Amino acid sequence: MRYKEVIAQPFTLRNGVTIKNRLVKSAMSEALGNVHRAPTELLPNLYKVWAKGGIGLNITGNVMIDSRYISEPGNVVIENEDNLEALKSWANAALTNGAHCWIQLNHPGKQSPRGLNKENVAPSAIPFMPKMKAYFATPRALEEDEIWDLIHRFGNAARIVKKAGFSGVQIHGAHGYLVSQFLSPHHNVRTDQWGGNAENRRRFVVEVFKSMRENVGPNFPIGIKLNSADFQRGGFTEEESLDVIRALDEAGIDMIEISGGTYEAPAMTGVRQKESTRQREAYFMDFAEKARKTTQVPLMLTGGFRTVEGMANAITSGAIDFVGLGRSLVLEPNLPNELLNGINPAHTVKLIKTGIPMVDKMGIMEVAWYSEQIRRISKGYEPDANRHPIKTLINLGLKIFSGNKLFTRLRAS
């Protein structure tokens, strides 16, 4: 079978849902919500472009479940049905051309810039590393009743996602946000039922999944983006990740996307690539092979793919079932159609660097730079691959400052 034919094969999930090909747009931050945390008309515009581009499954950027705790200005929040019509418009556009679209649901925990929220919360009051304390405040540890409230919020948000017409949801359990904070012994030093050992630390994500399943029923797809490891000393390990995969498999998860890293150790951006990784293209292929021996749940791998051959080989190896595409889809929104015709990407994804070491070691610039490109696409423009990262850094600072001023005005009113 030729390479392009491999990625063009449809795949049926164990709940009977069929995705038309093996190409998935992995979640990237769009920051296209308005000041009321509702979807703007730019989101349907954007997702129609990607759907027409030939993708089998669109996974949205992180949508928050609690308006008190967002990760960046422009986040969409789903906590009630107030914006149901706007969500329906987004879903309808994203399902164009036979594509599926899953909303990624998230809570930032402590991984939210200073000044954006009234406070940040986390499993434990563990500060960021010294060089990042200027950007991220030390969080307050969550109380027991707050933890259950967040679990119910995840479930309720999933219910609304289904009602709006989206075809699935994904839990963001990676990259240092709240779910992965609960999983990590570095961030979670609790001694109650939510911490103290690996089984207790994974209790939160299992309960989140159960809450979602209760709200959407047995046939609505629920996936998760999960770290293979968080690459921090004393943090979440591959062995613990495999245990989480086993637990979610038993609970009935429909797809697992493998990733890794946090803002403090951003492996998901490719900063930790070894030569063997470059040759195999996918950043976390070694872990995917270990995961495949653990579970038959469909696996998706995102990060590092550069050629149709590399994507097809990863699938035919049996280690994964879906190829996740992220930044390359921002540079080339029509890329899936090209790949399905056997044409490799025209652009090489490179790390975004400002030249300021403190900033460049964090994953936040990758998010911000690509968010700007996403906004261009949503407005009908071509991406600007030559935009200087310093301009993005300045804009990011202005957005956070403006968001903080707006929050102060709203709180005073």
C-alpha positions as CSV (number, residue, x, y, z in Angstrom):
1,M,0.0,0.0,0.0
2,R,1.4,3.4,-0.9
3,Y,2.1,5.9,1.8
4,K,-0.8,8.3,0.9
5,E,-3.2,5.4,0.9
6,V,-2.3,4.5,4.4
7,I,-3.1,7.9,5.8
8,A,-6.3,8.0,3.7
9,Q,-7.8,4.9,5.4
10,P,-10.9,5.5,7.5
11,F,-10.9,4.4,11.1
12,T,-13.8,3.3,13.3
13,L,-13.6,3.9,17.0
14,R,-14.8,1.2,19.4
15,N,-18.0,3.1,19.9
16,G,-18.8,2.8,16.2
17,V,-17.9,6.4,15.2
18,T,-15.9,6.5,11.9
19,I,-13.3,9.1,11.1
20,K,-12.6,9.5,7.4
21,N,-8.8,9.5,7.4
22,R,-5.9,9.2,9.8
23,L,-5.1,12.9,10.0
24,V,-6.1,14.9,13.1
25,K,-5.7,18.6,13.8
26,S,-4.2,18.6,17.3
27,A,-5.4,21.3,19.7
28,M,-3.7,24.7,19.4
29,S,-4.7,27.9,21.2
30,E,-6.9,30.1,19.1
31,A,-7.6,32.9,21.6
32,L,-10.7,33.9,19.6
33,G,-13.2,34.3,22.3
34,N,-14.7,37.7,23.1
35,V,-14.5,39.6,26.5
36,H,-17.5,37.6,27.7
37,R,-15.6,34.3,27.0
38,A,-18.0,33.5,24.1
39,P,-16.9,32.2,20.7
40,T,-16.6,34.9,18.1
41,E,-17.5,34.5,14.4
42,L,-13.8,34.0,13.7
43,L,-13.9,30.5,15.1
44,P,-16.4,29.2,12.5
45,N,-14.4,30.9,9.8
46,L,-11.2,29.2,11.0
47,Y,-12.6,25.7,11.4
48,K,-14.3,25.8,8.1
49,V,-10.9,26.5,6.5
50,W,-9.3,23.5,8.3
51,A,-12.3,21.2,7.5
52,K,-12.1,22.1,3.8
53,G,-8.4,21.4,4.0
54,G,-9.2,17.7,4.3
55,I,-8.6,16.9,7.9
56,G,-10.4,13.9,9.3
57,L,-10.8,15.2,12.9
58,N,-10.4,18.8,14.2
59,I,-9.6,19.1,17.9
60,T,-10.1,22.6,19.1
61,G,-7.8,24.7,21.3
62,N,-8.3,24.5,25.0
63,V,-11.8,25.6,26.0
64,M,-12.0,26.5,29.7
65,I,-14.6,25.0,32.1
66,D,-14.6,27.9,34.6
67,S,-14.6,31.6,33.8
68,R,-12.7,32.4,37.0
69,Y,-9.7,30.5,35.8
70,I,-8.5,31.0,32.2
71,S,-5.1,30.4,30.7
72,E,-4.8,33.3,28.4
73,P,-6.8,36.3,27.1
74,G,-9.3,35.2,24.4
75,N,-10.1,31.8,25.9
76,V,-13.6,30.5,25.3
77,V,-15.4,29.2,28.4
78,I,-18.2,26.7,28.5
79,E,-19.9,26.7,31.9
80,N,-23.6,27.2,31.0
81,E,-25.8,27.4,27.9
82,D,-25.7,31.2,27.5
83,N,-23.6,30.9,24.3
84,L,-25.2,27.8,22.9
85,E,-26.1,29.4,19.5
86,A,-22.5,30.6,19.0
87,L,-21.3,27.1,19.8
88,K,-23.7,25.6,17.3
89,S,-22.4,27.9,14.6
90,W,-18.9,26.9,15.4
91,A,-19.8,23.2,15.4
92,N,-21.7,23.4,12.1
93,A,-18.7,25.1,10.3
94,A,-16.2,22.6,11.8
95,L,-18.1,19.6,10.6
96,T,-17.9,20.8,6.9
97,N,-16.6,18.3,4.3
98,G,-17.2,15.2,6.5
99,A,-14.8,16.3,9.2
100,H,-15.3,15.5,12.9
101,C,-14.7,18.2,15.5
102,W,-14.0,17.6,19.2
103,I,-13.9,20.4,21.8
104,Q,-10.8,20.2,24.1
105,L,-11.9,21.0,27.6
106,N,-9.3,22.3,30.1
107,H,-8.5,24.1,33.3
108,P,-5.2,25.8,33.6
109,G,-4.6,25.2,37.3
110,K,-1.5,27.3,38.2
111,Q,-0.4,27.6,34.6
112,S,-1.9,31.0,34.0
113,P,0.1,34.3,33.7
114,R,0.1,36.7,36.6
115,G,-2.6,39.3,36.5
116,L,-5.0,37.3,34.3
117,N,-7.1,35.7,37.1
118,K,-7.9,36.9,40.5
119,E,-6.0,33.9,41.8
120,N,-4.6,30.6,40.5
121,V,-5.5,27.2,42.0
122,A,-3.8,23.8,41.8
123,P,-3.7,20.5,43.6
124,S,-1.0,22.0,45.9
125,A,0.6,25.4,46.5
126,I,3.8,24.6,44.6
127,P,5.5,27.6,43.0
128,F,7.0,27.6,39.6
129,M,10.8,27.4,39.2
130,P,12.6,30.6,40.3
131,K,13.2,32.0,36.7
132,M,9.4,31.7,36.0
133,K,8.0,33.2,39.2
134,A,7.9,36.6,37.6
135,Y,5.4,35.3,35.1
136,F,3.4,32.8,37.1
137,A,2.1,33.3,40.7
138,T,2.2,30.6,43.3
139,P,-1.3,28.9,43.4
140,R,-3.6,28.3,46.2
141,A,-4.3,24.6,47.0
142,L,-7.8,23.4,46.1
143,E,-10.2,22.4,48.8
144,E,-12.1,19.0,48.6
145,D,-15.4,20.6,47.6
146,E,-13.7,22.7,44.9
147,I,-12.2,19.6,43.4
148,W,-15.6,18.0,43.1
149,D,-17.0,21.2,41.6
150,L,-14.4,21.1,38.9
151,I,-15.1,17.5,38.1
152,H,-18.8,18.4,37.7
153,R,-17.9,21.4,35.6
154,F,-16.0,19.1,33.2
155,G,-19.0,16.9,32.9
156,N,-21.5,19.7,32.4
157,A,-19.2,21.3,29.7
158,A,-19.1,18.0,27.9
159,R,-22.9,17.9,28.0
160,I,-23.2,21.4,26.4
161,V,-20.6,20.5,23.8
162,K,-22.7,17.5,22.7
163,K,-25.9,19.7,22.7
164,A,-24.2,22.3,20.5
165,G,-23.5,19.6,17.8
166,F,-19.8,18.9,18.2
167,S,-18.9,15.2,17.6
168,G,-16.7,14.6,20.6
169,V,-14.7,16.0,23.5
170,Q,-11.0,15.8,24.6
171,I,-9.7,16.2,28.1
172,H,-6.5,18.2,28.2
173,G,-4.4,16.1,30.5
174,A,-1.0,17.3,29.3
175,H,1.4,20.2,29.1
176,G,1.3,21.2,32.8
177,Y,-2.4,22.2,33.1
178,L,-4.6,21.2,36.0
179,V,-5.2,17.5,35.1
180,S,-1.5,16.9,34.5
181,Q,-0.8,18.8,37.7
182,F,-2.9,16.3,39.6
183,L,-1.0,13.5,38.0
184,S,2.5,14.8,38.8
185,P,4.1,14.2,42.2
186,H,6.1,17.4,41.6
187,H,3.0,19.5,41.5
188,N,0.7,17.3,43.6
189,V,1.9,16.7,47.2
190,R,-1.5,16.2,48.7
191,T,-1.9,13.5,51.4
192,D,-5.7,13.0,51.0
193,Q,-7.5,10.8,48.4
194,W,-6.3,13.1,45.6
195,G,-2.6,12.6,46.3
196,G,0.1,10.7,48.2
197,N,0.5,7.9,45.7
198,A,0.1,7.3,41.9
199,E,-3.3,5.8,42.2
200,N,-4.7,8.7,44.2
201,R,-3.0,11.2,41.8
202,R,-4.8,9.7,38.8
203,R,-8.2,9.7,40.7
204,F,-9.0,13.2,39.4
205,V,-8.7,12.4,35.7
206,V,-10.6,9.2,36.1
207,E,-13.4,11.1,37.9
208,V,-13.4,13.8,35.2
209,F,-13.8,11.1,32.6
210,K,-16.7,9.4,34.6
211,S,-18.4,12.8,34.9
212,M,-18.2,13.4,31.2
213,R,-19.4,9.9,30.3
214,E,-22.4,10.3,32.6
215,N,-23.3,13.5,30.8
216,V,-22.9,12.5,27.2
217,G,-23.8,8.8,27.2
218,P,-21.9,5.7,26.0
219,N,-21.6,6.5,22.2
220,F,-20.2,10.1,22.3
221,P,-16.4,10.1,21.8
222,I,-14.3,11.1,24.7
223,G,-10.5,11.4,24.2
224,I,-7.6,12.6,26.3
225,K,-4.3,14.4,25.5
226,L,-1.9,12.8,28.0
227,N,1.8,13.4,28.8
228,S,4.2,10.5,28.3
229,A,6.1,12.3,31.0
230,D,6.5,15.9,32.2
231,F,10.3,15.9,32.0
232,Q,10.8,17.5,35.4
233,R,12.8,16.0,38.3
234,G,10.4,14.3,40.6
235,G,7.6,14.6,38.1
236,F,5.2,12.4,36.2
237,T,7.0,9.4,34.7
238,E,6.4,7.1,31.7
239,E,5.5,4.2,34.1
240,E,2.9,6.4,35.8
241,S,1.6,7.4,32.4
242,L,1.2,3.8,31.3
243,D,-0.8,3.2,34.5
244,V,-3.1,6.1,33.7
245,I,-3.6,4.7,30.2
246,R,-4.6,1.3,31.7
247,A,-7.0,3.0,34.0
248,L,-8.7,5.1,31.3
249,D,-8.8,2.1,29.0
250,E,-10.7,0.2,31.6
251,A,-13.0,3.2,32.2
252,G,-13.8,3.3,28.4
253,I,-11.8,6.1,26.9
254,D,-12.1,6.4,23.1
255,M,-8.8,7.8,22.0
256,I,-5.5,8.8,23.6
257,E,-3.3,11.5,22.2
258,I,0.3,11.2,23.4
259,S,2.4,14.3,24.1
260,G,4.8,15.5,26.8
261,G,6.2,18.4,28.7
262,T,5.0,21.6,30.5
263,Y,5.8,25.3,30.2
264,E,8.7,24.7,32.5
265,A,10.0,21.8,30.4
266,P,8.4,22.2,26.9
267,A,9.2,18.9,25.3
268,M,6.0,19.2,23.1
269,T,7.7,22.0,21.1
270,G,10.6,19.8,20.1
271,V,13.3,21.4,22.3
272,R,14.4,18.0,23.6
273,Q,14.7,16.2,20.3
274,K,17.4,13.6,19.9
275,E,18.9,12.6,16.6
276,S,16.9,9.3,16.7
277,T,13.8,11.3,17.2
278,R,14.5,13.4,14.2
279,Q,15.0,10.4,12.1
280,R,11.7,8.8,13.2
281,E,10.0,12.2,12.9
282,A,7.5,11.8,15.8
283,Y,8.7,13.3,19.1
284,F,7.2,10.6,21.4
285,M,7.3,7.4,19.2
286,D,9.3,5.4,21.6
287,F,6.6,5.9,24.3
288,A,3.8,5.2,21.8
289,E,5.3,1.8,21.2
290,K,5.3,1.1,24.9
291,A,1.7,2.3,25.2
292,R,0.6,0.0,22.3
293,K,1.8,-3.0,24.3
294,T,-0.4,-1.7,27.1
295,T,-3.6,-0.9,25.3
296,Q,-5.6,-1.3,22.1
297,V,-7.3,2.0,22.6
298,P,-6.7,4.1,19.4
299,L,-3.5,6.1,19.8
300,M,-2.7,9.5,18.3
301,L,0.7,10.9,18.1
302,T,1.5,14.6,17.6
303,G,4.7,16.5,17.0
304,G,7.6,16.2,14.6
305,F,6.0,14.6,11.5
306,R,7.5,16.0,8.3
307,T,6.7,13.6,5.5
308,V,3.9,11.4,4.2
309,E,6.3,8.5,4.4
310,G,7.0,9.2,8.1
311,M,3.3,9.4,8.9
312,A,2.5,6.2,7.0
313,N,5.3,4.3,8.6
314,A,4.2,5.3,12.1
315,I,0.7,3.9,11.3
316,T,1.8,0.7,9.6
317,S,4.2,0.0,12.5
318,G,1.0,-0.6,14.5
319,A,2.2,1.8,17.3
320,I,-0.3,4.5,16.5
321,D,-3.6,4.9,14.6
322,F,-3.7,8.6,14.0
323,V,-1.2,11.3,13.1
324,G,-1.6,14.6,14.9
325,L,-0.8,17.8,13.0
326,G,-0.5,21.1,14.7
327,R,1.8,24.0,13.8
328,S,2.2,22.7,10.2
329,L,-1.6,23.2,9.7
330,V,-1.1,26.8,10.7
331,L,1.6,27.3,8.1
332,E,-0.4,25.3,5.5
333,P,-4.2,25.1,6.2
334,N,-4.7,22.9,3.1
335,L,-2.0,20.5,4.2
336,P,-4.2,17.4,4.7
337,N,-5.4,17.5,1.0
338,E,-1.7,17.8,0.0
339,L,-0.7,14.9,2.1
340,L,-3.5,12.7,0.9
341,N,-2.2,13.4,-2.6
342,G,1.3,12.3,-1.6
343,I,2.8,15.8,-1.4
344,N,5.0,16.6,1.6
345,P,4.7,19.9,3.6
346,A,6.2,22.9,1.9
347,H,7.2,24.6,5.2
348,T,9.4,23.3,7.9
349,V,8.2,23.9,11.4
350,K,10.9,25.7,13.4
351,L,11.0,26.7,17.1
352,I,10.0,30.3,17.7
353,K,12.8,32.2,19.4
354,T,13.0,35.8,20.5
355,G,16.7,35.7,21.4
356,I,15.8,36.2,25.1
357,P,16.9,33.0,26.8
358,M,14.5,33.3,29.7
359,V,11.5,33.6,27.4
360,D,12.8,31.0,24.8
361,K,13.0,28.3,27.4
362,M,9.3,28.4,28.0
363,G,6.6,27.0,25.7
364,I,4.5,30.1,25.9
365,M,6.0,31.8,22.9
366,E,5.1,28.9,20.6
367,V,1.5,29.2,21.8
368,A,1.4,33.0,21.3
369,W,3.1,33.1,17.9
370,Y,0.9,30.5,16.4
371,S,-2.1,32.0,17.9
372,E,-1.4,35.2,15.9
373,Q,-1.1,33.2,12.7
374,I,-4.4,31.4,13.5
375,R,-6.1,34.8,13.9
376,R,-4.9,35.8,10.4
377,I,-6.4,32.6,8.9
378,S,-9.7,33.2,10.7
379,K,-9.8,36.7,9.1
380,G,-9.2,35.3,5.6
381,Y,-5.5,36.1,5.3
382,E,-2.6,33.8,4.5
383,P,-0.2,33.0,7.4
384,D,2.8,35.2,7.9
385,A,5.6,32.7,8.4
386,N,8.2,35.5,8.6
387,R,6.6,37.4,11.5
388,H,9.3,38.3,14.1
389,P,8.7,36.7,17.5
390,I,9.6,39.9,19.3
391,K,6.4,41.5,17.9
392,T,4.5,38.6,19.2
393,L,6.1,39.0,22.7
394,I,5.1,42.7,22.8
395,N,1.5,41.9,21.8
396,L,1.3,39.1,24.4
397,G,2.4,41.5,27.1
398,L,-0.2,44.1,25.9
399,K,-3.0,41.4,25.9
400,I,-2.2,40.3,29.4
401,F,-2.1,43.9,30.6
402,S,-5.3,44.7,28.9
403,G,-7.0,41.6,30.2
404,N,-5.9,42.4,33.7
405,K,-7.3,46.0,33.4
406,L,-10.6,44.6,32.1
407,F,-10.8,42.1,34.9
408,T,-10.3,44.9,37.4
409,R,-13.1,47.0,35.8
410,L,-15.5,44.1,35.7
411,R,-14.8,43.1,39.3
412,A,-15.4,46.8,40.4
413,S,-18.6,47.1,38.5
